[in-house]
Amino acid sequence: MSNTKSKPVRNGRSLTLSHDNITQKQLIEFGLSVEAAKRAVYVRHILPYKEDPALPCIDARDLWTKIGKPYKRFRDWADSYVKPLLDDRSVSAEISALDEVSKSGSPTKNYTVSRNLAAHLAMQARTIEGKNIRSYFLDMERIVFQLAEYNLSRAVIPVKLDNRLTHATYKRSPKLATEHEQKLKSYVCKILTGLSAGEVRLKYRMGIRDVLRNNPEHLDRYNEAYNMAVSMYESDMKWKRIELVLRQVHGGKVDLEQLLGKE
């Protein structure tokens, strides 16, 4: 049995933000108003993310209640907006008709619709809830490019560099791979900020990437410094030389106290 440690593979999925997992606080940081951020959380409750958005999985009667009970009676609303979709070949696979028994014992019809259809139906509702849902999609359109830029700087680029460094450390010194990886990352952090990675985590209770996550300019600078450090390590440059070159180019370029305020 081999004692060689396997190299970790990172994909950055846990670091990526989307309309589904972005928090109310982060939405405000991205420029939405407090009202819009609260609205986003509310709409996600009505229209939760689904792995397959075309699969019938949302109870139409429950949806009708959450969007303000348009037409006052479920049957009237369903007959006007849901039932006709059964004959529409482009979406008929996204809806299922269900025969049920009402509380009074009489037969009644219900439907299960896909997340996509539920969104369309919700946006058509002439209720306050329907207006909020329409506004939500406009809000998300406003920040879509900011999310893409954030994910590029926060997840895509750093994770690619992490994987490059991991490969290089195992190639250069398998037994010291983890130690070398931590050492190089700490070099980058210390040279940029004056604090080691451990000191940043101790002071701010989060890693350097999380500290910089809402500052794209500083995060880009971190990525540039990290990329330079990884490239020098890959070329078998000595530690002292790596530190010297990094310090000449990136030394003290991120002032955390000015960025975050003195603790």
One Martini backbone bead per residue (centre of mass of N, CA, C, O) as a GRO file, in nm:
protein
  263
    1MET     BB    1   0.094   0.037   0.025
    2SER     BB    2   0.072   0.364  -0.035
    3ASN     BB    3   0.197   0.683   0.118
    4THR     BB    4   0.108   0.863  -0.097
    5LYS     BB    5  -0.025   1.152  -0.150
    6SER     BB    6  -0.293   1.293  -0.276
    7LYS     BB    7  -0.399   1.526  -0.487
    8PRO     BB    8  -0.575   1.796  -0.469
    9VAL     BB    9  -0.894   1.896  -0.610
   10ARG     BB   10  -1.006   2.199  -0.750
   11ASN     BB   11  -1.319   2.394  -0.859
   12GLY     BB   12  -1.471   2.644  -0.693
   13ARG     BB   13  -1.776   2.600  -0.620
   14SER     BB   14  -1.780   2.712  -0.315
   15LEU     BB   15  -1.692   3.020  -0.426
   16THR     BB   16  -1.941   3.058  -0.592
   17LEU     BB   17  -2.164   3.288  -0.718
   18SER     BB   18  -2.526   3.317  -0.714
   19HIS     BB   19  -2.862   3.371  -0.717
   20ASP     BB   20  -2.893   3.130  -0.499
   21ASN     BB   21  -2.634   3.202  -0.273
   22ILE     BB   22  -2.665   3.485  -0.230
   23THR     BB   23  -2.670   3.718   0.001
   24GLN     BB   24  -2.808   3.989   0.133
   25LYS     BB   25  -2.544   4.134   0.197
   26GLN     BB   26  -2.412   4.094  -0.087
   27LEU     BB   27  -2.627   4.243  -0.251
   28ILE     BB   28  -2.564   4.517  -0.121
   29GLU     BB   29  -2.259   4.518  -0.203
   30PHE     BB   30  -2.354   4.511  -0.520
   31GLY     BB   31  -2.598   4.761  -0.502
   32LEU     BB   32  -2.841   4.690  -0.359
   33SER     BB   33  -3.103   4.737  -0.196
   34VAL     BB   34  -3.259   4.642   0.080
   35GLU     BB   35  -3.526   4.578  -0.061
   36ALA     BB   36  -3.407   4.402  -0.294
   37ALA     BB   37  -3.270   4.190  -0.112
   38LYS     BB   38  -3.528   4.094   0.030
   39ARG     BB   39  -3.673   4.013  -0.232
   40ALA     BB   40  -3.480   3.787  -0.316
   41VAL     BB   41  -3.533   3.601  -0.075
   42TYR     BB   42  -3.837   3.574  -0.125
   43VAL     BB   43  -3.826   3.454  -0.418
   44ARG     BB   44  -3.658   3.200  -0.350
   45HIS     BB   45  -3.896   3.074  -0.191
   46ILE     BB   46  -4.088   3.053  -0.440
   47LEU     BB   47  -3.817   3.003  -0.647
   48PRO     BB   48  -3.643   2.751  -0.629
   49TYR     BB   49  -3.378   2.589  -0.699
   50LYS     BB   50  -3.318   2.366  -0.984
   51GLU     BB   51  -3.154   2.133  -1.153
   52ASP     BB   52  -3.436   2.092  -1.315
   53PRO     BB   53  -3.634   2.345  -1.457
   54ALA     BB   54  -3.829   2.128  -1.640
   55LEU     BB   55  -3.939   1.990  -1.388
   56PRO     BB   56  -4.206   1.878  -1.232
   57CYS     BB   57  -4.226   2.034  -0.873
   58ILE     BB   58  -4.457   2.256  -0.846
   59ASP     BB   59  -4.717   2.362  -0.674
   60ALA     BB   60  -4.974   2.549  -0.796
   61ARG     BB   61  -5.135   2.621  -0.539
   62ASP     BB   62  -4.894   2.725  -0.378
   63LEU     BB   63  -4.812   2.940  -0.578
   64TRP     BB   64  -5.076   3.102  -0.577
   65THR     BB   65  -5.051   3.187  -0.281
   66LYS     BB   66  -4.758   3.330  -0.305
   67ILE     BB   67  -4.883   3.535  -0.548
   68GLY     BB   68  -5.179   3.642  -0.420
   69LYS     BB   69  -5.434   3.514  -0.545
   70PRO     BB   70  -5.524   3.521  -0.829
   71TYR     BB   71  -5.871   3.551  -0.893
   72LYS     BB   72  -5.911   3.423  -0.586
   73ARG     BB   73  -5.942   3.157  -0.755
   74PHE     BB   74  -5.780   2.883  -0.851
   75ARG     BB   75  -5.950   2.781  -1.087
   76ASP     BB   76  -5.954   3.043  -1.252
   77TRP     BB   77  -5.648   3.069  -1.284
   78ALA     BB   78  -5.589   2.787  -1.404
   79ASP     BB   79  -5.779   2.811  -1.654
   80SER     BB   80  -5.618   3.066  -1.772
   81TYR     BB   81  -5.289   2.966  -1.727
   82VAL     BB   82  -5.251   2.642  -1.708
   83LYS     BB   83  -5.432   2.455  -1.882
   84PRO     BB   84  -5.338   2.556  -2.173
   85LEU     BB   85  -5.044   2.424  -2.151
   86LEU     BB   86  -5.121   2.126  -2.225
   87ASP     BB   87  -5.140   2.218  -2.551
   88ASP     BB   88  -4.836   2.301  -2.534
   89ARG     BB   89  -4.563   2.155  -2.669
   90SER     BB   90  -4.328   2.336  -2.547
   91VAL     BB   91  -4.454   2.274  -2.221
   92SER     BB   92  -4.612   2.004  -2.146
   93ALA     BB   93  -4.364   1.856  -1.994
   94GLU     BB   94  -4.386   2.090  -1.744
   95ILE     BB   95  -4.676   1.944  -1.687
   96SER     BB   96  -4.911   1.826  -1.433
   97ALA     BB   97  -5.207   1.655  -1.389
   98LEU     BB   98  -5.435   1.648  -1.101
   99ASP     BB   99  -5.645   1.434  -0.922
  100GLU     BB  100  -5.858   1.552  -0.663
  101VAL     BB  101  -5.973   1.603  -0.324
  102SER     BB  102  -6.152   1.792  -0.148
  103LYS     BB  103  -6.262   1.879   0.163
  104SER     BB  104  -6.571   1.822   0.061
  105GLY     BB  105  -6.524   1.569  -0.168
  106SER     BB  106  -6.466   1.696  -0.432
  107PRO     BB  107  -6.355   1.718  -0.734
  108THR     BB  108  -6.017   1.816  -0.840
  109LYS     BB  109  -5.769   2.033  -0.983
  110ASN     BB  110  -5.421   1.993  -1.031
  111TYR     BB  111  -5.069   2.111  -1.041
  112THR     BB  112  -4.747   2.055  -1.188
  113VAL     BB  113  -4.456   2.258  -1.215
  114SER     BB  114  -4.204   2.410  -1.327
  115ARG     BB  115  -3.978   2.648  -1.263
  116ASN     BB  116  -4.013   2.801  -1.527
  117LEU     BB  117  -4.323   2.823  -1.520
  118ALA     BB  118  -4.348   2.952  -1.244
  119ALA     BB  119  -4.209   3.215  -1.328
  120HIS     BB  120  -4.408   3.299  -1.547
  121LEU     BB  121  -4.664   3.298  -1.370
  122ALA     BB  122  -4.565   3.500  -1.157
  123MET     BB  123  -4.512   3.744  -1.357
  124GLN     BB  124  -4.827   3.759  -1.446
  125ALA     BB  125  -4.911   3.861  -1.183
  126ARG     BB  126  -5.157   4.107  -1.052
  127THR     BB  127  -4.956   4.158  -0.798
  128ILE     BB  128  -4.738   4.230  -0.563
  129GLU     BB  129  -4.581   3.965  -0.596
  130GLY     BB  130  -4.545   3.985  -0.902
  131LYS     BB  131  -4.386   4.249  -0.898
  132ASN     BB  132  -4.150   4.144  -0.726
  133ILE     BB  133  -4.059   3.930  -0.931
  134ARG     BB  134  -3.999   4.119  -1.166
  135SER     BB  135  -3.789   4.287  -1.007
  136TYR     BB  136  -3.589   4.061  -0.948
  137PHE     BB  137  -3.495   4.007  -1.243
  138LEU     BB  138  -3.385   4.293  -1.279
  139ASP     BB  139  -3.181   4.285  -1.050
  140MET     BB  140  -3.013   4.041  -1.160
  141GLU     BB  141  -2.931   4.183  -1.423
  142ARG     BB  142  -2.758   4.408  -1.289
  143ILE     BB  143  -2.541   4.178  -1.144
  144VAL     BB  144  -2.426   3.965  -1.348
  145PHE     BB  145  -2.142   4.092  -1.413
  146GLN     BB  146  -2.041   4.105  -1.122
  147LEU     BB  147  -2.049   3.801  -1.074
  148ALA     BB  148  -1.851   3.722  -1.296
  149GLU     BB  149  -1.611   3.885  -1.186
  150TYR     BB  150  -1.602   3.762  -0.908
  151ASN     BB  151  -1.560   3.461  -0.996
  152LEU     BB  152  -1.296   3.505  -1.142
  153SER     BB  153  -1.134   3.622  -0.891
  154ARG     BB  154  -1.238   3.417  -0.655
  155ALA     BB  155  -1.219   3.128  -0.828
  156VAL     BB  156  -1.093   3.066  -1.105
  157ILE     BB  157  -0.802   3.174  -1.075
  158PRO     BB  158  -0.713   3.066  -0.791
  159VAL     BB  159  -0.773   2.764  -0.853
  160LYS     BB  160  -0.571   2.733  -1.081
  161LEU     BB  161  -0.329   2.809  -0.903
  162ASP     BB  162  -0.361   2.593  -0.692
  163ASN     BB  163  -0.322   2.353  -0.891
  164ARG     BB  164  -0.045   2.432  -0.988
  165LEU     BB  165   0.095   2.427  -0.711
  166THR     BB  166   0.035   2.141  -0.632
  167HIS     BB  167   0.182   2.010  -0.866
  168ALA     BB  168   0.462   2.142  -0.809
  169THR     BB  169   0.507   2.035  -0.517
  170TYR     BB  170   0.495   1.729  -0.592
  171LYS     BB  171   0.729   1.746  -0.793
  172ARG     BB  172   0.950   1.875  -0.600
  173SER     BB  173   0.808   1.781  -0.292
  174PRO     BB  174   0.605   1.553  -0.172
  175LYS     BB  175   0.659   1.567   0.147
  176LEU     BB  176   0.638   1.912   0.122
  177ALA     BB  177   0.383   2.020  -0.023
  178THR     BB  178   0.207   2.155   0.194
  179GLU     BB  179   0.424   2.342   0.309
  180HIS     BB  180   0.490   2.494   0.045
  181GLU     BB  181   0.208   2.603  -0.012
  182GLN     BB  182   0.177   2.769   0.250
  183LYS     BB  183   0.436   2.938   0.219
  184LEU     BB  184   0.369   3.085  -0.047
  185LYS     BB  185   0.101   3.214   0.042
  186SER     BB  186   0.228   3.370   0.278
  187TYR     BB  187   0.417   3.541   0.115
  188VAL     BB  188   0.206   3.694  -0.047
  189CYS     BB  189   0.057   3.814   0.195
  190LYS     BB  190   0.297   3.956   0.341
  191ILE     BB  191   0.393   4.136   0.103
  192LEU     BB  192   0.122   4.285   0.056
  193THR     BB  193   0.035   4.342   0.391
  194GLY     BB  194   0.243   4.238   0.642
  195LEU     BB  195   0.083   3.965   0.665
  196SER     BB  196   0.023   3.668   0.730
  197ALA     BB  197  -0.209   3.433   0.684
  198GLY     BB  198  -0.244   3.376   0.990
  199GLU     BB  199  -0.272   3.676   1.080
  200VAL     BB  200  -0.523   3.741   0.919
  201ARG     BB  201  -0.706   3.524   1.043
  202LEU     BB  202  -0.676   3.623   1.338
  203LYS     BB  203  -0.774   3.924   1.294
  204TYR     BB  204  -1.037   3.863   1.075
  205ARG     BB  205  -1.154   3.565   1.061
  206MET     BB  206  -1.007   3.532   0.772
  207GLY     BB  207  -0.906   3.507   0.472
  208ILE     BB  208  -0.765   3.695   0.228
  209ARG     BB  209  -0.986   3.646   0.012
  210ASP     BB  210  -1.222   3.733   0.194
  211VAL     BB  211  -1.123   4.018   0.258
  212LEU     BB  212  -1.113   4.089  -0.075
  213ARG     BB  213  -1.392   4.013  -0.218
  214ASN     BB  214  -1.505   4.338  -0.240
  215ASN     BB  215  -1.209   4.399  -0.400
  216PRO     BB  216  -1.114   4.368  -0.713
  217GLU     BB  217  -0.843   4.520  -0.727
  218HIS     BB  218  -0.704   4.358  -0.492
  219LEU     BB  219  -0.762   4.075  -0.603
  220ASP     BB  220  -0.598   4.113  -0.862
  221ARG     BB  221  -0.330   4.162  -0.719
  222TYR     BB  222  -0.317   3.894  -0.581
  223ASN     BB  223  -0.320   3.722  -0.840
  224GLU     BB  224  -0.060   3.837  -0.956
  225ALA     BB  225   0.127   3.753  -0.724
  226TYR     BB  226   0.054   3.453  -0.724
  227ASN     BB  227   0.137   3.394  -1.016
  228MET     BB  228   0.433   3.471  -0.981
  229ALA     BB  229   0.500   3.270  -0.756
  230VAL     BB  230   0.429   3.011  -0.909
  231SER     BB  231   0.619   3.049  -1.149
  232MET     BB  232   0.881   3.050  -0.978
  233TYR     BB  233   0.841   2.773  -0.852
  234GLU     BB  234   0.826   2.610  -1.121
  235SER     BB  235   1.140   2.713  -1.183
  236ASP     BB  236   1.310   2.657  -0.910
  237MET     BB  237   1.322   2.886  -0.729
  238LYS     BB  238   1.435   3.035  -0.473
  239TRP     BB  239   1.303   3.160  -0.192
  240LYS     BB  240   1.460   3.431  -0.172
  241ARG     BB  241   1.400   3.516  -0.465
  242ILE     BB  242   1.096   3.519  -0.452
  243GLU     BB  243   1.075   3.732  -0.229
  244LEU     BB  244   1.230   3.961  -0.369
  245VAL     BB  245   1.054   3.992  -0.624
  246LEU     BB  246   0.783   4.035  -0.485
  247ARG     BB  247   0.868   4.289  -0.324
  248GLN     BB  248   0.942   4.472  -0.568
  249VAL     BB  249   0.640   4.453  -0.700
  250HIS     BB  250   0.423   4.399  -0.422
  251GLY     BB  251   0.506   4.564  -0.188
  252GLY     BB  252   0.252   4.702   0.004
  253LYS     BB  253  -0.026   4.713  -0.191
  254VAL     BB  254  -0.196   4.624   0.078
  255ASP     BB  255  -0.417   4.804   0.296
  256LEU     BB  256  -0.612   4.682   0.540
  257GLU     BB  257  -0.673   4.923   0.730
  258GLN     BB  258  -0.781   5.107   0.506
  259LEU     BB  259  -0.993   4.906   0.391
  260LEU     BB  260  -1.133   4.817   0.695
  261GLY     BB  261  -1.013   4.929   0.931
  262LYS     BB  262  -0.941   4.962   1.244
  263GLU     BB  263  -0.946   4.730   1.515
   0.00000   0.00000   0.00000
